Amino acid sequence: MGITSAGILAFCFLMSIAGEEKEVILVADFESSTYGDWLIEGQAFGSGPAKGTLPNQMNVTGYLGNGLVNSFTNGDDSTGTLTSPPFIIQRNYINFLIGGGMHPAKACINLLLGDTIVRTATGPNDRPGGSEALDWATWDVSDMMGKTVRIQIVDQQKGGWGHINIDHIMQSNTKMAEERSRQMRFTKQYLNLPVKTGAPKRRMEVIIDGQTVREFEIELADEEPDFWVFLDLTPFQGKSATLQVNTLASKSKALKQIHQADTITGTENLYQEKNRQQFHFSSRRGWNNDSNGLIYYKGEYHLYYQHNPYGWAWGNMHWGHAVSTDLVHWKELPIAIYPHQFGDWVYSGSAVLDKDNTAGFKINAEDVIVAAYTSTGRGEAIAYSNDRGRTFTDYSGNPVVRHRGRDPKVIWYKPGKHWVMALYSEIDGKRTIAFHTSPDLKDWKYQSHIDGFFECPEIFDLPIDDDRDNTRWVLYAADGNYLLGDFDGKTFTPDGPKRQFQYGNCFYASQTYNNIPESDGRRIQIAWGRIDTPGMPFNQCMLFPVELTLRTTDEGVRMFAEPVREIETIYDSKHTWNKISVQAGERILSELSGDLFHIKASFLVEDAKEFGFIIRGMKVSYDVENAELSCLDKKAPLKPIEGKTQLELLIDRNSIEIFANVGRIYMPIGGILPEEDKTVKLFSSSTAIRVESLEIWQLLSVWE
């Protein structure tokens, strides 16, 4: 059946108004096996109404009864029209349920007066993967009373979510869809928007002086919201605007609940929410994923990131922005880069400091920060900032590169005195990293590519064992698995096979900082922590920043990762043990209880079988016989060094980041840790284990 909870409410409402004499005139409910007197042209609509979801279609919801018009009958590429017999307008409104792709004039429902289209509506969803939920729409036809009209349902859109779903067309003096616009003069800093996670996505526009200045999808709450998100109104102060949505449920309170304020509604416990990471960055509201544009400038570490400001799940990609002076305490700033237009999203990219003004964007004393990002509607684009990375101006000549791919990482190649752009590109059916070069960040030339990488490329050079006269270039993509080799500014030449960098369950799409001062010299990486936080007004986080180094091992040169030293800025109490023995079983470190820890331990392996920690119920284990480190279902090979195994752990509310043997193994593990268990335990499986040293720091929240 197609009646969901929302459909049941609508059905009950329909029945209630149908009970009023002469209230509802049903034009069509599509419950029969055929379309009756409706005229069918083309293949899109089949010979009769669909009985719900069709083969290879996402689950269709929101229709009433068993049948509906569904032009997915022969897939998205079939076309046709379905036209009703003539009927007379006898009520003020025509209501109908509508779903499918947003293709005005091509996938739509029209009201025809003669052969003239006098009303039209299209599906609410703008892209493949959108919702297949139908929702009410209403035409005001009070000015056409007594006229003879026809309904025409059209599918002339091939592909690209190119179908239309229609059900229960009826005349009524009651509107089934609420008013979809509201006038407002902006006088406060924030426009607060109510969100109900899982509600139908509405397409919302903010229109000023006839121009759409913001447009996005949002799961607007028709009743009580789960949480509030916000739109920064700073650029529009004093302006009069129209707020407009494409659909609204009957008796929805969504538009009425939207309000202005100088604060973000519902942030009384901001950063102290139950599942908020306490020393990992997460956005105040909404979704975050890939780290973008990592750059250091004038004492600030900039963290740009993929961000949906308007909901808990992925979507509406913007560049969010936060800054820090120590890589630990972050201040979230306004969104740095907004989409060029709806559907042309701001995907991942990087940022560089154009010290020599090669692009000619400089207008004041500040050096220009240039961001390179994927514009999903145009190609690879650049934008520039003359105010220390706070705001960006889109380059008028965008896109600067057109290709099949995304995620530009830009660096300055000093020996060749040119810029390099490493891009994920799909070339000849293969996943590659392609290299382009430019003298000025605007004009780019393809040089070469290398196979075997997917999304979010990264390239940099590192000294081996701190020897600046002996360096290797490192190349990797979203999963972090890397090649070492040589790079001449145009072509990467590997000197061995790809190596595994991390062994966890939540690492993805990392990037390293550009423009770290030579006096510091570190290569600092921040990755996306793919960790769901259900029930929260935010979702996902960033993993803790790590320093990357190349070191010689018995297996050759390998990349190591260790937490940046700035972790010390949030040290609270410290607990130290030396040369202790743990008998078979578990030993509770009774002095400790809490959420946040930094642990360093050195174990003497000797005759032990298995040992490690149990952190708030989660086991971090070293199997001596198999020389294997594990946590949950993740495992990593780890040989003792001179009879010792060293473990380092960062514990936050939703994660344990594991570093072994001074960064030889990096295993970030995400998952909400039990709130009721605050214990830290040592364990040994069958024999005593000697702990040569153990240091545990309880950590402070970075948000306090």
N, C-alpha and C positions, 0 to 999 in steps of 0.2 A: 504493500500500500504506500501511497505517496504522502499520507498525512503525517507530518512530523508534529512535534509539540507546538511549533508556531502555526502549522497548518491546521491543527485541531482548534486552536483559538480562533483562527480566521474562519473556519468552517462553522463554529458555534455562532460567531458574529453574523455570518451570512444567513444562517437559519433564523437568528433572532430578528433581523431586519426583513427577512422574507415573510415573517409572520405578520407584518404590518400590511394592511390591504393596499394593493397596487404599488407596493414599494419597489420590488425588484422585478425586472424583466430579463430573463435569461436569454442571452443571444446564443451562447454555446457553452456546454460543459465538457464536450469531447468524451463522453462516457460510452458512446456506441462503438460498434466495431468498424463503422465507416464514417466518412465525413458528411454523409447525407447529400444535401443540395449544394455543398461548397464545391467550387471549381478548383480542381487540382491541375497544376501545370509543372512539368519538370519531375525530377526524381527525389527531391529533398524530403518530401513529406510522406512518402509511401502511399499506400492505398487507404489508410485509416489511421486514427489516433494511436500513438504508442502507449504501451502499457508500462509506463515508468521508464527505468533506465534501459538503454539499448546496448548491444554488444560493443565492447571496447570504449564505452563512455564512463566517465566518472559517475558516482552515485547521484541521481537526480532527486532533489527533495523540494518540499514546499508546495507541490501541486495537491489538488483536492480529488478525492475519489481514486479511481484506477487509471484514468486515461488523461492524455494531454497531447498537444501538438509538440512534436519533437523533431526538428529537421536534421538531427544526427542519424536519421534513418539509414542512409547510405554513407555515413561518415561525413567529415567536415568538408569534403570536396564536392558533394552533390549540391545542385541548385534547383530552385523552383519557386512557385508562388501558390498560395492557398487563399481563395477569395470567397467571401460569404455571399449568400443571396442578399438582395436589398432589404433594408428594414428602416423603420421610421424612428427618429429621435423623439422619445416621450419622457425622458427624465433628464435631470441636470448633469449627470455624470455617467461616463462609461468606465467601469472598473475591470481590470483583468490582472491575472498573474503572469509575470514575465521573467525569463531567465535567459542565459546564453551569452554569446559574445557581443562586445560593444562595437558594432559596426553600423553607424548611422547610414540610412538609405540602402544598405546592403543586407543586413540581418536585422529585421525590424518588423514592427506591426504598424500599419497605416490605417487611417480613417479616410475613406474616399467620398467626396461629394462630386458626383459625376466621375470624371477622370482626374480630378484635382485632389492632391493630398492635403487635407486640412488639419490633421493631427498625426503625429508619429512618435514612436518610442523605440528604443533599441535595448539590447540586453545590458545588464549592469557590469559584466566582467570584461576586463580589457586585455586579458592575456591567457594563453594556454596554462592550465594548472589552476585557474580561478575556480570559484565555487560554482556548482551546478544548482544552486538554490533559487527557486522562483520566489518572487515577492510581488506585492500589490503595486500597481500603477493606476493612476486616475487621469482621465481627460475631462476637463470642464467643457461641456457641450451645450450649456444653457442658452447660448446665442444661436443655436441651430435647431431649436425646438420645432418639431413638425416636418423637418426636412428628411428626405430619403437618402440614406448613405449605405456604404458597404465597408466591411472590414477586409483588409488584405494583409496577409502574413507573408513576409518576403525573406528568402534566403538566396542571395546572389553573391555571397562571400565564399570564396574557395580557400580552405585552410585557415590557419591562424585563429583557432577558436571560432570558426565561421558557421555557427548554427544559432537557431532561435528556439526557445521553449515558451509556449503560451498555454494558459488554461483559464477556465471559468470567466468568460467575457459576459458582463451583465450591465444593464442600465439600472441606475438607482438614483435616488435623491440624497444618498449618503455616500461620502467619499471613503473608499477603503484605504487609500494612501493619504497620509498626512501632508500638510503643506511642506514643501521641500526647500524653502528658502527663508532667510531671516535677515533683516537689516540691522546694522550695528555700526556705531562710531567708535573707533579704537582710541581709548584713553588710558589704558593700563598696560603693564608690561607683558602679561601672558593671557592667552585665550585658552581656558581650561576646557577639555573635551572628555566626555564620559566614555569609558571603554568597558565592554563586556566580552571577555575572551571567548571565542567560539561563536559569537553572533554573526549574522550575515555581514559581509564587507560592503560598506557603502563608499561610493566615490564622492569625495567632498572637495568643493572649490571655494576659495576665497577670492572674490571679484572686487576690484577697486577701479573706478573710472572705466568700466567696461573691459578691463584686462584681468585675466586670471593670474594672480600673483603667487598663489600656493594651490597645489592640487595633489591629493593623496587618497589612498584607501584606508578606511578605519572601521573597526568593529564597534560601531556606536551602540551604546547601551540605551535600549528603549525604556527600561525601567531603572532600577538601582544599578550603578556601575560597579564593576570589580575594582577599578582604579581610575585615576585621571591622568591623561597625558596633556601636553601643552604645546602651543605654538607661540614662538617669540614674536611679539608685536612691535618690537623696537623700530624696525624699518618703516612701520606704517602708522606711527603716532599721529593722531588728529584726523586720520582719513576715515571716510564713511565707506563701508564695505557691505557686500552681500555674501552671506554664507549659504551655500547651495549644496544639496546632496542629490544623488541620482534616484535613490529609492528610500522610502521609510515605511515601516510597518504601521498598520492601523493603530491609532491612539498612542503612537510613539511619543515619548517625552524627550527624545534625544536633543532636538534643536532647542527646546525650552531650557534644558539643563546646561547648555553651553553658556559660559560666563567669563567675563574678564576679571582679572585681579592682578595685584602686584606680587602675589605669591602663587606657587604651584599648589593646587588643591590636593589635600591628602598627604602632604609631606611632613606631617608632624613628627613622624619617626624616621625621617629620611636617613638612609645609610645604617639604620639600626634594625631594619626588617629581619624577620626570623631567618631567612635563607640568604641574606646578603653576605658575600665574601667581605672579610674585614681588613685584609691587606692586599687584595687583588682588585684591580679597577673593574668597575661595572658602571653602566650609565644610570643616571637618576631614574629615568623612565625609558621603557621600550627595549628593543632588541639591539644587541651588538654582535658583530662577527669580526672579520679580518682586521688586524692592525694595518693602518695605512699611513703613508707620509711621515714616517718616523724621522725627525730631524731635531738637532740641537742648535739653538741660536740664542745668544746673549743670556746665558744662565738658565734657559728653559728647555726642558725636554718636551717636545710636542708629540702627543699621541692623537692622531686622527684615526678614525675607525669606521667600518661599515655600520650603519645605524638606521633602524626603523624607529623614528621618534613617536610613532602613533599606535604601536601595538606590541604585544608580547612576542609575536612570531616574526619570522623573516619577511621583509617586504619594504617597499618605499625607500630604496637605498639612497641615503645621504652620506656625507662625511661628518660624523660627530667629531668633537674636539675636546681634548683635555690637556692641561699642562702641569708640569711638575718641576721643582728645582732639585729633587733628590731621587726621582724614579720610584718613589714609594708613596708620597702624599700627593694626590691628584686633585686639581680643581677643574671641574667641568665648565667649559665655555660654550657660548652659543654655537649652533651648527655652522661649520665653516663653508661647506659647498652644498648648495641646494640643487635638485635636478633642474636641468635646462627646461624641461616641460614634462608633463605626466607621461610615463612610459619610457622616458629617456633618463634612465637612472644613473646615479653616480656610483660606479663600481670601483673596485680596488685600484690602488696606484701608490705612488711614492712622492716624495718632495725633496728638492735640492735647494741649496743656497747659491744663487747666481752672483757670486762675489764680484766678478768682472763685468757684470751687466751685459752678458753676451746676447741676451734676448732683447735688450733695449727697453725693458719695462720699468726701470728705476725712475722714481719721480721725487724722492726726498733722501734724507741722510741714511735711512734704513736700507740694508741690503735686501734684495728681493728674494722671497721664498717662492719658488715655482712648483706647483703641484702638477703631476701627470696622472691622469686617471682614465678609466674606461667610461665613455659616454655610450650607454647601450643603444642609443638611437643614431649615433653619428660615427663612433670609432674612438681612437685614442685622442684625448684632448688634454690641453694644458690650461692652467689658470694661475694667476700671479697675485701676490700679496705684498703691499708696501707698508703694512702696519703690524709687522712681527707675527704674521700668520693668523691674525684674527679674522680678516675677511679676504675674499678672493674675487678677482675679476676674470671672467672667462675670456680667453684669447679669441679675438674676432675671426681668426683664420682657422679655427677648429673645423674638422679634426685634423691633427697633424700626421696621423698614420691611419690608413684603412687596411684592415686585414681580418682574417677569421680568428679571433682570439680576444685576449683581454689582459689586464693586470700589469701595467707598465712599471718596471723598476728602473729608475734613472740614476746613473752615477757619473761623476767626472773622471775621465781616464787621463790622468796627468801626463804620462809619457807622450800621448798623441795629441794632447791639448784639445780634446773634443768630448762631447757627451756621448754616453752609451745608454740605449734603452733595451733592456731585456724584457721580452714579451712572451707570454704564453700564446702560441700560435698553432693552429691546425693546418699543417702543410702536407699535401699529397695524402690526406687521410690519416696522418700521424700526429700525435701529440708532441709538441716540440717547445723548446725555448729558442726564440729568434732574436738576433742582435741587429739593432739599427744604430746608426751614428749620426750626429748632428753637430755643427759648430755653434748653433744658437738656440737650441731647444725648439725651434719652429720647423726647420726643414730637415727631414730625416731620410736616411738612405739605408735600405736593407743591405746587410753584409753576409750573414750566415745563420745557420740554425743547428741545433743538436736535439736528437730524438730522446724520448723517454721521460718527459716531465709533464705534469699536469697542474695548471693554475699557479698563480702567485709566485713568479720566479724571484730569486735573490742571487746576487753575485757580489763578491768582495774578495780581497786578499788578506792573508794572515801570516805572521811569522811562525816558523816551526820552532818550538821550544824557546820562544822569546828572542830568537835570532833574526833581526831585521834584515840581515844579509841573506837569509834563506827563507823564502816565502813561497806559498802556494795560493792559487786562486780557488775559491770554494763556490760551487754552483748547486743550488737546490731549488725545489718548488714547494708546494703546499704541505706535503707530508714530511718535509725536512730531510729526506734521504738525499745524500750529497755526493757529488763528484769533486775530486781534487784534480788540479791540472794547471795548465798555462793559459793565459789570455793575453792576446796582443792588441786588444781594443776593438777587434773585429770578429775573431774566431776563438772559441774555447776548445782547447785540446786536452782531453782527460789523460791522466797517467795511470789509471787503474779503474776497477769497477765501482759502481755506486755502492755507498756504505749506508747502513741504517743509523740515523741520528738519535731517534727517541723511541721509547718502547711503551708509551702510555696509551690511554684510551680517550684523551680529550685534546690532544695537541693538533693544531692545524693552522695553516696560512700565517706563518710568522714573517716578520721583517726585522731588519737590523737598522740601527740609527746611522744616518748620514751626518757628516759635519761634526763628529765628536772631536774635540780639540786634540792636537798631537800630544800635548802635555799629559793628557789622560791616556789616549791610545787604545782604549778598550773597544771591542766589537760587541755591542749590546743588542740583544734580541728580545722582542716581545711577540708572543704567539697568542692566537685566539684560543681561549679555553672553552671547548664545546661542552658546556655543563648546563643542563636545563634547571630552571628554578621555578617549578610549578607553583601557582597560587600567588606569585609575586608580581609587582608592577614593572619589573625589569626582567631581563633574561640574558643568560650567557655572561662571560667575563673575559678578562685578559689573564693569561698566566703570568707568574711573577717574572720580572726581567732577569735574564741570565747573561753572563759573560761567556763568549765563545773563544776558545783557544785551539790551536793545533799542537799536538804533542806526539812524541815518538813512543810507540808501544812495541811489545813483542810481535804484534801483528802488522806493524807499519805505522804510518802517520794517521792519527785519528782526531776527529773533532770532539772536544770536551765542552761541557756546559756546567756552570756553577752559578748559584744565585748571586746577584750583584752585592757588593759589600755594604751597600746602603741599607740592607736589611737591619743592620745594627741600629739604625735610627729609631726603630720601634721596639728595641729590647726593653723588657721590664725586669722581672726577677730572674736570677740565674741559679741553676742547681747543678752541682758537679759531683761526679763519682769517679774514683780511680781504682783500678785493679780490683774489681768486684767479680764474684762468681755467681752465676745463675744456675741453680740446680734444675733437673728435668721438671718441666711444668712451667708455670707462669709466676712472675714476680711483679706485683703491683707497685709502682713507684708512688707510694701513698702521699708523698709531698705534693703531687701534681694533680690538678683537676682543672679543666678549662677547654676552650675552643681553639686557641691559637698558640702554636709552638714552633720553635726552631730547634732541631735536635741534631747533634753530631755525636757519632759513636764509632769507636774502633774495637773490633772483635778479634780475638785470637782464635783461629779456626781449630787447630789441633785435632782432637778426636770427635768433635761435634758432628751431628747429623744434619740438624736443621735448627735455625735460630732466627731471632729478629724481634720485631715490635708488634704489639697489638694496640693500635691507636683508635680509641673510641669504638672498639669492636672490629676494626678493619686490620687484617694481618698483612704485615710487610715481612716477607720471609726469604731467608737465604738457605738454599739446599746445597750442602757441602759436597755430597757425592756427585751431583750433576752440575756443580758450579753454576747455579742458576738462581737469579733473583726473581721474585714474583710478588704480585699484588693483584687481588681478584683473579681475572683470567689472563693477565698480562705477564709475560716472562721475558727475561733478558739474560744472555750469557755473561758471567762475571767470574773471572779468575782471581783468587786471592793474590795479594802482593806481599811477598816475604812472610807468608803465613797469616796475613791479616786481611780483614775485609772492613772497609770503612763505609758507613751509611750516613747520609745527611737527609733530613726530612723537613719540609715546610708544611705545616698543618693549618688549614683554614676551615671554615665551616663546611665547605662543599668540596674540598680537595686535599689530597696529599701529594706533594711533589717530591719525588725520590731522586736523590743524586748518590751515586755509589762510586767508591774509589776515586775521590776528588774530581767527580764529573765525568768519569769514563762512561758511566751509564746514566741516562736521564729518562725517568719514567714518571710523567705527570698523570695522576689518576684523579678523575672527577667523579663525584657522586655525593649526595647529601649524607653527611655523617649523622648517626643517631643522636638526637638531642638529649636523650636521657642518659647516655653513656659519655662521661667526660674523662675517662681513665686513660692512663698511659701505662703499658705493661711491657716488660721484657719476657721473652719465652725461649725455652730450649726444648726440643722434642723428646730426647731420650737420655742425653748425658749432659753434664754440666758444661756451661760455656763461660769462658773468661772474657770479661769486658775490660779492656785495657784502660779506656777512658770513655766517659759519657758526660756531655754537656747539654743541658736543656735550658733554653730561654723561653719564658712565657712572653708573649708578644702583646703589644698594644694595638688597638684598632687605629687605622690611619684616618678614620672618619671622626675621631673624637677631638 
